[in-house]
Amino acid sequence: MKKGIHPEYNPASISCSCGNVIETRTTVGDLSVEICAVCHPFYTGKQRLVDTAGRVERFKRKYAQKSTD
């Protein structure tokens, strides 16, 4: 490999909003995520509404049945 053209590949930690921390290596540094494999509904088997910034309410308002009076 040529020297000086590749970015630094340093240890980093990825932290989830549920409190889970994953240690890995990356070129961008520490990351923060909202959902991970520990708390994701697909992996946990529990139904959980993942609503970020009111998207569900915005969707319901947009596609709500309008009353025809």
RODO-2510 file (C-alpha; in nm, 4 decimals, decimal comma):
residues 69
     n   res          X          Y          Z
     1     m     0,0000     0,0000     0,0000
     2     k     0,1137     0,3527    -0,0677
     3     k     0,2049     0,5522     0,2388
     4     g     0,0237     0,8733     0,3282
     5     i    -0,2931     0,8234     0,1203
     6     h    -0,5021     0,6196     0,3645
     7     p    -0,6945     0,7686     0,6603
     8     e    -0,6110     0,6786     1,0198
     9     y    -0,7993     0,3709     1,1463
    10     n    -0,8309     0,4255     1,5218
    11     p    -1,0277     0,2599     1,8033
    12     a    -1,3691     0,4157     1,8646
    13     s    -1,6850     0,3529     2,0628
    14     i    -2,0417     0,3506     1,9372
    15     s    -2,2940     0,4454     2,2043
    16     c    -2,6656     0,3772     2,1771
    17     s    -2,9440     0,5726     2,3455
    18     c    -3,0321     0,2566     2,5434
    19     g    -2,6884     0,2683     2,7090
    20     n    -2,5176    -0,0065     2,5111
    21     v    -2,1569     0,0722     2,4100
    22     i    -1,9789    -0,1122     2,1287
    23     e    -1,6020    -0,0895     2,0915
    24     t    -1,4749    -0,1001     1,7331
    25     r    -1,2331     0,0720     1,4967
    26     t    -1,3239     0,3462     1,2525
    27     t    -1,1857     0,6397     1,0569
    28     v    -1,4463     0,8912     1,1825
    29     g    -1,4130     0,8580     1,5616
    30     d    -1,6793     0,8049     1,8282
    31     l    -2,0397     0,7644     1,7112
    32     s    -2,3810     0,7950     1,8744
    33     v    -2,6829     0,6000     1,7465
    34     e    -3,0498     0,5944     1,8441
    35     i    -3,1109     0,2206     1,8146
    36     c    -2,8860    -0,0879     1,8164
    37     a    -2,9180    -0,4672     1,8039
    38     v    -2,9756    -0,4800     2,1816
    39     c    -3,2859    -0,2589     2,1765
    40     h    -3,4148    -0,3022     1,8179
    41     p    -3,7657    -0,4575     1,8069
    42     f    -3,6636    -0,7106     1,5408
    43     y    -3,3966    -0,8621     1,7659
    44     t    -3,5762    -0,8267     2,1008
    45     g    -3,9100    -0,9648     1,9839
    46     k    -4,0926    -0,6892     2,1726
    47     q    -4,3155    -0,4387     2,0002
    48     r    -4,1762    -0,0923     2,0551
    49     l    -4,2691     0,2241     1,8747
    50     v    -3,9559     0,3948     1,7538
    51     d    -4,0619     0,7543     1,6995
    52     t    -3,7957     1,0043     1,6085
    53     a    -3,8889     1,3714     1,6133
    54     g    -4,2645     1,3071     1,5936
    55     r    -4,2586     1,1284     1,2587
    56     v    -4,5462     0,8979     1,3494
    57     e    -4,7748     1,1873     1,4437
    58     r    -4,6734     1,3770     1,1319
    59     f    -4,7586     1,0706     0,9199
    60     k    -5,0965     1,0283     1,0923
    61     r    -5,1828     1,3951     1,0409
    62     k    -5,0814     1,3850     0,6768
    63     y    -5,2834     1,0747     0,5912
    64     a    -5,5721     1,1139     0,8349
    65     q    -5,9192     1,0658     0,6920
    66     k    -6,0677     1,4019     0,6305
    67     s    -6,4323     1,4295     0,7359
    68     t    -6,6671     1,5196     0,4506
    69     d    -6,9308     1,7428     0,6095
***
